[in-house]
């Protein structure tokens, strides 16, 4: 019975860690998108470093 409790607690911990890491990625992506939008609104642009002559 004790082994089952440990397995269940371990599973819950893994699910919570996975959920938090996914949320972290979403937050970082949202911050990056917002920063890019605000920079473009102020006149900054993106230029490709690859050129062809």
C-alpha angles and dihedrals in degrees: 000000000000091000091054091053091050091049092050093048090048091051092050091049091051092049092049093048091049091049093049094048090051090050089049091055091049092050093049091048091050092050091049092050092047092049091050092048093050092046091051090048089056092052103266117136140186121249122193112239090213114088131179124206 
